[in-house]
Amino acid sequence: MPGRVHLFRQSDAIATYLYAIVAGKYGYHESTVEDMPPMRIYARKSILADVDKEMMFRLTISGIRFYTEFFGPSYPFRKYDMIFTPEHNCGAMENVGCVTFNEKYMYRG
């Protein structure tokens, strides 16, 4: 079975502990809003319907706008991903353009 090759654009210089690579059979919800980076929320396909995407996108966009007004510079990266992943070793981890969450913290009603 042949493997896949993914090519990425060269990134800005960042500390090695601030990036994440996440792989798996994830589905996603996507948001594109003017003046915001493209955003996606990833989760296992079996629980993707449980993601409260409207609330998560609304809060994330509000937070980015707040910090842009407060600090001045706009969000400096090309995307903003949020990923619910099983068996994450801590509650959440903030990385450049990618925030990972343990899926046990996802509200499911």
LUMFI-919283 format. One record per residue: residue number from 1; residue in three letters; x, y, z of N, C-alpha, C, CB in turn. Coordinates in nm, 2 decimals, always signed. Glycine has a CB too. Example, Ala and Ser with C-alpha at 12.3 -4.5 7.8 and 13.67 -1.06 7.14 Angstrom:
// LUMFI-919283
num,residu,n.xx,n.yy,n.zz,ca.xx,ca.yy,ca.zz,c.xx,c.yy,c.zz,cb.xx,cb.yy,cb.zz
1,ALA,+1.32,-0.57,+0.78,+1.23,-0.45,+0.78,+1.32,-0.33,+0.78,+1.13,-0.45,+0.90
2,SER,+1.28,-0.22,+0.71,+1.37,-0.11,+0.71,+1.29,+0.00,+0.79,+1.41,-0.06,+0.57
//
This chain:
// LUMFI-919283
num,residu,n.xx,n.yy,n.zz,ca.xx,ca.yy,ca.zz,c.xx,c.yy,c.zz,cb.xx,cb.yy,cb.zz
1,MET,+0.08,-0.12,+0.00,+0.00,+0.00,+0.00,+0.09,+0.12,+0.00,-0.10,+0.00,+0.12
2,PRO,+0.08,+0.21,-0.10,+0.17,+0.32,-0.11,+0.13,+0.43,+0.00,+0.16,+0.39,-0.25
3,GLY,+0.23,+0.50,+0.05,+0.21,+0.61,+0.14,+0.17,+0.74,+0.07,+0.33,+0.63,+0.23
4,ARG,+0.13,+0.83,+0.15,+0.10,+0.96,+0.10,+0.21,+1.06,+0.13,-0.04,+1.01,+0.15
5,VAL,+0.23,+1.16,+0.05,+0.33,+1.26,+0.08,+0.25,+1.39,+0.08,+0.45,+1.26,-0.03
6,HIS,+0.27,+1.47,+0.19,+0.21,+1.60,+0.20,+0.32,+1.71,+0.20,+0.12,+1.61,+0.33
7,LEU,+0.31,+1.80,+0.11,+0.41,+1.91,+0.11,+0.35,+2.03,+0.17,+0.45,+1.94,-0.04
8,PHE,+0.42,+2.10,+0.25,+0.38,+2.22,+0.32,+0.46,+2.34,+0.28,+0.38,+2.20,+0.48
9,ARG,+0.40,+2.46,+0.29,+0.48,+2.58,+0.26,+0.58,+2.60,+0.38,+0.39,+2.70,+0.25
10,GLN,+0.69,+2.67,+0.35,+0.78,+2.70,+0.46,+0.71,+2.79,+0.56,+0.91,+2.76,+0.40
11,SER,+0.73,+2.76,+0.68,+0.66,+2.84,+0.79,+0.75,+2.95,+0.84,+0.62,+2.75,+0.91
12,ASP,+0.70,+3.04,+0.91,+0.78,+3.14,+0.98,+0.86,+3.07,+1.08,+0.69,+3.25,+1.05
13,ALA,+0.97,+3.13,+1.12,+1.05,+3.07,+1.23,+0.98,+3.07,+1.36,+1.19,+3.14,+1.24
14,ILE,+0.96,+2.95,+1.42,+0.90,+2.93,+1.55,+0.98,+2.84,+1.63,+0.75,+2.89,+1.54
15,ALA,+0.96,+2.84,+1.76,+1.03,+2.75,+1.85,+0.98,+2.61,+1.82,+1.01,+2.79,+2.00
16,THR,+1.06,+2.51,+1.83,+1.02,+2.37,+1.80,+0.91,+2.32,+1.89,+1.14,+2.28,+1.80
17,TYR,+0.90,+2.37,+2.01,+0.80,+2.32,+2.10,+0.66,+2.38,+2.08,+0.84,+2.34,+2.25
18,LEU,+0.65,+2.47,+1.98,+0.52,+2.54,+1.96,+0.45,+2.49,+1.84,+0.55,+2.69,+1.94
19,TYR,+0.49,+2.38,+1.78,+0.41,+2.33,+1.67,+0.36,+2.19,+1.70,+0.50,+2.32,+1.54
20,ALA,+0.26,+2.15,+1.62,+0.19,+2.02,+1.65,+0.17,+1.95,+1.51,+0.06,+2.04,+1.73
21,ILE,+0.18,+1.82,+1.52,+0.14,+1.74,+1.40,+0.04,+1.64,+1.46,+0.26,+1.66,+1.33
22,VAL,-0.08,+1.65,+1.40,-0.19,+1.56,+1.44,-0.24,+1.48,+1.32,-0.31,+1.64,+1.51
23,ALA,-0.25,+1.35,+1.34,-0.29,+1.26,+1.23,-0.39,+1.16,+1.28,-0.17,+1.18,+1.17
24,GLY,-0.49,+1.13,+1.20,-0.59,+1.04,+1.23,-0.71,+1.05,+1.14,-0.63,+1.06,+1.38
25,LYS,-0.81,+0.98,+1.17,-0.94,+0.98,+1.09,-1.03,+1.08,+1.15,-1.00,+0.84,+1.08
26,TYR,-1.00,+1.21,+1.12,-1.08,+1.32,+1.18,-1.17,+1.37,+1.07,-0.99,+1.42,+1.24
27,GLY,-1.28,+1.42,+1.11,-1.37,+1.50,+1.03,-1.35,+1.65,+1.08,-1.52,+1.46,+1.03
28,TYR,-1.41,+1.74,+1.01,-1.40,+1.88,+1.06,-1.52,+1.97,+1.02,-1.27,+1.94,+1.01
29,HIS,-1.53,+2.07,+1.09,-1.62,+2.19,+1.06,-1.53,+2.30,+1.03,-1.72,+2.22,+1.18
30,GLU,-1.58,+2.39,+0.93,-1.49,+2.50,+0.89,-1.56,+2.63,+0.89,-1.45,+2.47,+0.74
31,SER,-1.49,+2.73,+0.92,-1.55,+2.87,+0.93,-1.45,+2.96,+0.85,-1.57,+2.92,+1.07
32,THR,-1.51,+3.04,+0.76,-1.44,+3.15,+0.70,-1.51,+3.28,+0.72,-1.42,+3.12,+0.55
33,VAL,-1.45,+3.37,+0.79,-1.50,+3.50,+0.82,-1.41,+3.61,+0.78,-1.54,+3.51,+0.98
34,GLU,-1.46,+3.71,+0.72,-1.37,+3.82,+0.68,-1.29,+3.87,+0.79,-1.45,+3.93,+0.61
35,ASP,-1.16,+3.90,+0.77,-1.06,+3.95,+0.87,-1.02,+3.85,+0.97,-1.12,+4.07,+0.94
36,MET,-1.06,+3.72,+0.95,-1.02,+3.62,+1.04,-0.94,+3.51,+0.96,-1.14,+3.55,+1.11
37,PRO,-0.85,+3.44,+1.02,-0.79,+3.33,+0.95,-0.89,+3.22,+0.93,-0.66,+3.27,+1.03
38,PRO,-0.87,+3.13,+0.83,-0.96,+3.01,+0.82,-0.95,+2.93,+0.94,-0.92,+2.93,+0.69
39,MET,-1.06,+2.88,+0.99,-1.07,+2.80,+1.11,-1.14,+2.67,+1.09,-1.14,+2.88,+1.22
40,ARG,-1.08,+2.57,+1.16,-1.15,+2.44,+1.15,-1.15,+2.38,+1.29,-1.07,+2.34,+1.06
41,ILE,-1.25,+2.30,+1.32,-1.26,+2.22,+1.44,-1.26,+2.08,+1.40,-1.39,+2.26,+1.52
42,TYR,-1.17,+2.00,+1.44,-1.15,+1.86,+1.41,-1.19,+1.77,+1.53,-1.01,+1.83,+1.37
43,ALA,-1.25,+1.66,+1.49,-1.29,+1.56,+1.59,-1.30,+1.42,+1.52,-1.42,+1.59,+1.67
44,ARG,-1.29,+1.32,+1.60,-1.32,+1.19,+1.53,-1.45,+1.19,+1.46,-1.31,+1.07,+1.64
45,LYS,-1.46,+1.13,+1.35,-1.59,+1.13,+1.27,-1.71,+1.08,+1.35,-1.57,+1.05,+1.15
46,SER,-1.68,+0.99,+1.44,-1.79,+0.93,+1.52,-1.85,+1.03,+1.62,-1.75,+0.81,+1.59
47,ILE,-1.78,+1.14,+1.66,-1.83,+1.23,+1.75,-1.84,+1.37,+1.70,-1.75,+1.23,+1.88
48,LEU,-1.81,+1.39,+1.57,-1.81,+1.52,+1.51,-1.95,+1.59,+1.52,-1.78,+1.51,+1.36
49,ALA,-2.06,+1.52,+1.51,-2.19,+1.58,+1.52,-2.21,+1.64,+1.66,-2.30,+1.48,+1.49
50,ASP,-2.14,+1.60,+1.76,-2.15,+1.65,+1.90,-2.08,+1.78,+1.92,-2.10,+1.55,+2.00
51,VAL,-2.00,+1.83,+1.83,-1.92,+1.95,+1.84,-2.02,+2.07,+1.83,-1.81,+1.96,+1.74
52,ASP,-2.02,+2.16,+1.93,-2.10,+2.28,+1.92,-2.02,+2.39,+1.84,-2.13,+2.33,+2.07
53,LYS,-2.02,+2.37,+1.71,-1.93,+2.45,+1.63,-1.97,+2.60,+1.63,-1.94,+2.40,+1.49
54,GLU,-2.10,+2.63,+1.63,-2.13,+2.77,+1.63,-2.08,+2.84,+1.76,-2.29,+2.79,+1.63
55,MET,-2.09,+2.78,+1.87,-2.04,+2.84,+2.00,-1.89,+2.85,+1.99,-2.09,+2.76,+2.12
56,MET,-1.82,+2.75,+1.95,-1.67,+2.75,+1.95,-1.62,+2.85,+1.85,-1.62,+2.61,+1.91
57,PHE,-1.68,+2.86,+1.73,-1.63,+2.96,+1.64,-1.66,+3.10,+1.69,-1.70,+2.94,+1.50
58,ARG,-1.78,+3.12,+1.74,-1.82,+3.25,+1.80,-1.72,+3.30,+1.91,-1.96,+3.25,+1.85
59,LEU,-1.69,+3.21,+2.00,-1.60,+3.25,+2.11,-1.45,+3.27,+2.06,-1.60,+3.14,+2.22
60,THR,-1.41,+3.19,+1.97,-1.27,+3.20,+1.91,-1.26,+3.33,+1.84,-1.24,+3.08,+1.82
61,ILE,-1.36,+3.36,+1.75,-1.35,+3.49,+1.68,-1.36,+3.61,+1.77,-1.47,+3.50,+1.58
62,SER,-1.44,+3.60,+1.88,-1.45,+3.71,+1.97,-1.32,+3.73,+2.05,-1.56,+3.68,+2.08
63,GLY,-1.25,+3.62,+2.08,-1.12,+3.62,+2.15,-1.01,+3.68,+2.06,-1.08,+3.48,+2.19
64,ILE,-1.01,+3.64,+1.94,-0.91,+3.69,+1.85,-0.93,+3.84,+1.83,-0.91,+3.62,+1.71
65,ARG,-1.05,+3.89,+1.81,-1.08,+4.03,+1.79,-1.05,+4.11,+1.92,-1.23,+4.05,+1.76
66,PHE,-1.08,+4.05,+2.04,-1.04,+4.12,+2.16,-0.89,+4.14,+2.17,-1.09,+4.04,+2.28
67,TYR,-0.81,+4.04,+2.15,-0.67,+4.05,+2.16,-0.61,+4.14,+2.06,-0.61,+3.91,+2.16
68,THR,-0.67,+4.14,+1.94,-0.62,+4.23,+1.83,-0.64,+4.38,+1.88,-0.69,+4.20,+1.70
69,GLU,-0.76,+4.41,+1.93,-0.78,+4.54,+1.98,-0.70,+4.58,+2.10,-0.93,+4.56,+2.02
70,PHE,-0.68,+4.48,+2.19,-0.60,+4.51,+2.31,-0.45,+4.53,+2.29,-0.63,+4.40,+2.41
71,PHE,-0.39,+4.44,+2.20,-0.25,+4.44,+2.18,-0.21,+4.51,+2.06,-0.20,+4.30,+2.18
72,GLY,-0.30,+4.53,+1.96,-0.26,+4.59,+1.84,-0.24,+4.50,+1.72,-0.14,+4.67,+1.86
73,PRO,-0.14,+4.42,+1.72,-0.12,+4.33,+1.60,-0.23,+4.23,+1.58,+0.02,+4.26,+1.61
74,SER,-0.26,+4.20,+1.45,-0.36,+4.10,+1.43,-0.30,+3.96,+1.44,-0.42,+4.12,+1.29
75,TYR,-0.39,+3.86,+1.44,-0.34,+3.72,+1.46,-0.24,+3.69,+1.35,-0.47,+3.62,+1.44
76,PRO,-0.12,+3.64,+1.38,-0.01,+3.64,+1.29,+0.00,+3.51,+1.20,+0.11,+3.66,+1.36
77,PHE,-0.09,+3.42,+1.22,-0.07,+3.29,+1.15,-0.18,+3.27,+1.04,-0.07,+3.17,+1.25
78,ARG,-0.15,+3.18,+0.95,-0.24,+3.16,+0.83,-0.37,+3.08,+0.86,-0.16,+3.09,+0.72
79,LYS,-0.38,+3.01,+0.98,-0.49,+2.93,+1.01,-0.51,+2.92,+1.16,-0.48,+2.79,+0.94
80,TYR,-0.62,+2.87,+1.20,-0.65,+2.85,+1.34,-0.73,+2.72,+1.35,-0.72,+2.97,+1.41
81,ASP,-0.67,+2.61,+1.39,-0.73,+2.48,+1.41,-0.76,+2.45,+1.55,-0.65,+2.37,+1.34
82,MET,-0.87,+2.38,+1.58,-0.90,+2.33,+1.71,-0.92,+2.18,+1.70,-1.02,+2.40,+1.78
83,ILE,-0.86,+2.09,+1.78,-0.87,+1.95,+1.75,-0.90,+1.88,+1.89,-0.74,+1.89,+1.70
84,PHE,-1.02,+1.81,+1.88,-1.05,+1.72,+2.00,-0.99,+1.58,+1.97,-1.21,+1.71,+2.02
85,THR,-0.91,+1.54,+2.06,-0.84,+1.41,+2.03,-0.85,+1.32,+2.16,-0.69,+1.44,+2.00
86,PRO,-0.86,+1.19,+2.13,-0.87,+1.10,+2.25,-0.74,+1.08,+2.31,-0.93,+0.96,+2.20
87,GLU,-0.74,+1.05,+2.44,-0.62,+1.01,+2.52,-0.51,+1.12,+2.51,-0.56,+0.89,+2.46
88,HIS,-0.55,+1.25,+2.51,-0.45,+1.36,+2.51,-0.40,+1.36,+2.65,-0.52,+1.49,+2.48
89,ASN,-0.27,+1.38,+2.66,-0.20,+1.37,+2.80,-0.23,+1.48,+2.89,-0.06,+1.35,+2.78
90,CYS,-0.29,+1.58,+2.85,-0.33,+1.69,+2.94,-0.47,+1.75,+2.88,-0.22,+1.81,+2.95
91,GLY,-0.52,+1.85,+2.95,-0.65,+1.90,+2.91,-0.65,+1.97,+2.77,-0.70,+2.00,+3.01
92,ALA,-0.55,+2.05,+2.75,-0.54,+2.12,+2.62,-0.39,+2.16,+2.60,-0.64,+2.24,+2.62
93,MET,-0.36,+2.19,+2.48,-0.23,+2.24,+2.45,-0.24,+2.34,+2.34,-0.13,+2.13,+2.41
94,GLU,-0.18,+2.46,+2.36,-0.18,+2.57,+2.26,-0.06,+2.56,+2.18,-0.20,+2.71,+2.33
95,ASN,-0.07,+2.55,+2.05,+0.04,+2.55,+1.96,+0.02,+2.66,+1.85,+0.06,+2.41,+1.89
96,VAL,+0.11,+2.68,+1.77,+0.10,+2.78,+1.66,-0.01,+2.73,+1.56,+0.23,+2.81,+1.59
97,GLY,-0.12,+2.80,+1.55,-0.22,+2.76,+1.46,-0.30,+2.64,+1.49,-0.16,+2.75,+1.33
98,CYS,-0.28,+2.58,+1.61,-0.35,+2.45,+1.64,-0.36,+2.43,+1.79,-0.27,+2.33,+1.58
99,VAL,-0.48,+2.43,+1.84,-0.50,+2.40,+1.98,-0.56,+2.26,+1.99,-0.60,+2.51,+2.04
100,THR,-0.50,+2.18,+2.07,-0.55,+2.04,+2.09,-0.62,+2.03,+2.22,-0.44,+1.94,+2.08
101,PHE,-0.73,+1.96,+2.23,-0.81,+1.94,+2.35,-0.83,+1.79,+2.37,-0.95,+2.01,+2.34
102,ASN,-0.84,+1.75,+2.49,-0.88,+1.61,+2.52,-1.03,+1.61,+2.50,-0.84,+1.57,+2.67
103,GLU,-1.07,+1.51,+2.42,-1.21,+1.51,+2.38,-1.31,+1.48,+2.50,-1.24,+1.40,+2.28
104,LYS,-1.25,+1.43,+2.61,-1.34,+1.41,+2.73,-1.39,+1.55,+2.78,-1.27,+1.34,+2.84
105,TYR,-1.33,+1.66,+2.74,-1.38,+1.79,+2.78,-1.48,+1.85,+2.69,-1.27,+1.89,+2.80
106,MET,-1.52,+1.78,+2.58,-1.62,+1.82,+2.49,-1.76,+1.80,+2.54,-1.60,+1.75,+2.35
107,TYR,-1.83,+1.91,+2.55,-1.97,+1.90,+2.60,-2.06,+1.82,+2.50,-2.03,+2.04,+2.63
108,ARG,-2.13,+1.72,+2.55,-2.21,+1.64,+2.46,-2.36,+1.63,+2.51,-2.16,+1.49,+2.46
109,GLY,-2.40,+1.73,+2.58,-2.54,+1.74,+2.62,-2.57,+1.65,+2.74,-2.63,+1.72,+2.51
//
